[in-house]
């Protein structure tokens, strides 16, 4: 497990990623073990591999995977007015917005807050 962490740290330390044929040398492990670790990290979604050719040799450039949109923290502040959540969020009732009492109350609170 320590070797995997060390390999991942090496990958993270390079902004543009690192070539796999360089990674195993820097990590001081054999290339088969490096390949297994890289496969595992890729399956876990921690890294991405892209084909690259350097000096006629085919290898992979390994980079840290970007954080997916789902993993980012959500900001619901725009839906909150004081302690009242926007009433239309998740509402299943078909109504006329101008006549909706909960929506009107929420809008009046929004106006007062400004």
Secondary structure, DSSP 8 states (H G I E B T S, - for coil): -HHHHHHHHHHHT-TT-EEHHHHHHHTTS-HHHHHHHHHHHHHTTSEEEEEEEETTEEEEEEEE----GGGS----GGGEETTEE-TTTT------GGG-HHHHHHHHHHHHH-
